[in-house]
Amino acid sequence: MTHRIVIVGGGAGGLELATRLGKTLGKRGTANVTLVDANLTHIWKPLLHEVAAGSLNSSEDELNYVAQAKWNHFKFQLGRMSGLDRAGQQIHLAATLDENGEELVPARSIGYDSLVISVGSTTNDFGTQGAAEHCLFLDTRKQAERFHQQLLNHYLRAHAGDDTQQQISVAIVGAGATGVELAAELHHAAHELAAYGLGKIEPQNLRITVIEAGPRVLPALPERIGQPVHKTLEKLGVTVLTNASVSQVTADSLITADGKVIPASLKVWAAGIRAPGFLKDIDGLETNRINQLQVRPTLQTTRDDNIFAFGDCAACPQPDSDRNVPPRAQAAHQQASLLAKSLKLRIENKPLPEYRYKDYGSLVSLSSFSAVGNLMGNLTGSVMLEGWLARMFYVSLYRMHQMALYGMFRTAMLMLGSRIGRGTEPRLKLH
């Protein structure tokens, strides 16, 4: 019987793995490779802040799973994982409903010999009072588009109103990469909206506040990167509050632990992550306090050799460290590359390699204004980058993702019509 590999989650890592395995094991008939996702299309998650600001039309940068499966010799199943039967080696998928609540795809089960879980993460609001009710999140394309529509609605109402100038207050909880990139992208969007004629709200009247519970922005990155980012945000007119923990969110404000009230008509929570709740102790698998599946260095779960997990949903130990592999895109990319080899070796009953995280540095984009980060390598050590050069390296990260999915030739064709590199003309999604 042909070995059955089922990959749950079509994010950057899961889709790259399915594509690699399809091109090798699937094409040769060595394995049946199936990718499962709750959506029909994929968009690179680091682009969602641009979707939220309207700077990127998601329909132009999305990838259809059905087409990708046909091109690369794997199968695609639409569905959301709802359960696991380890003894029977099956996953259960909930029924998929259409926009009218009618059943589109029925509930069903899929058998596996090797199961790979790569369902990513969601934002962790830490149970903060009012956060779930009053904040927007940027975990999915749908959420990013919802934020953009609400932002645009404010501008359209102002445009249709009287001649007085109006303001919008946006509060972003969390000064990690998502928070600071969104703040810069919104500042850029404010200028482009004015250029399109929606000038009842001047760019300076889009009041953006970034609130960070820790002592500095980009707390997960070196301080020498966070400092120039902080200064750039302030130059753009963004208010940055550090050592400010949000204790409550209301319909029109955020309240910090020390009682400070921050008015905000739009509120985004971008602080902290956790794995999806359905993974918590699923069929006896070991999970941690943020629902991540505990895995060994081979990326196999600690209680079942047939089940692998990687990316943000996995807690993978690092040798000689008390910390797990950080939940970053480069880690998921590295793990997908390893698993493409490991699953072939598993079918051949050979020992599996162990994953070791390699930090190649970090880059943060501040829209068209700047980018900053560091590159790390054996030959260069750690090199600080800022401005145009950093921006070009940031763009190259997306190109690497595209190459893993499309190959070199098609990626080159996509680059010719690219909107990632930003031209000088105004561009904004206005619907």
Salt bridges, closest charged atoms under 4 A:
GLU16 OE1 - HIS333 ND1 2.74
GLU16 OE2 - HIS401 ND1 3.01
GLU50 OE1 - ARG422 NH2 3.97
GLU60 OE1 - ARG419 NH1 2.90
GLU62 OE1 - ARG141 NH1 2.01
ASP113 OD2 - ARG4 NE 3.15
GLU145 OE2 - ARG141 NE 3.04
GLU145 OE2 - LYS429 NZ 3.77
GLU181 OE1 - HIS49 ND1 3.67
GLU185 OE2 - ARG422 NH2 2.38
GLU192 OE2 - HIS188 NE2 2.99
GLU234 OE2 - HIS230 NE2 3.09
ASP304 OD2 - ARG86 NE 3.01
ASP305 OD1 - ARG296 NH2 2.31
GLU348 OE2 - LYS344 NZ 2.75
GLU348 OE1 - LYS350 NZ 3.39
ASP359 OD2 - ARG328 NH1 3.72
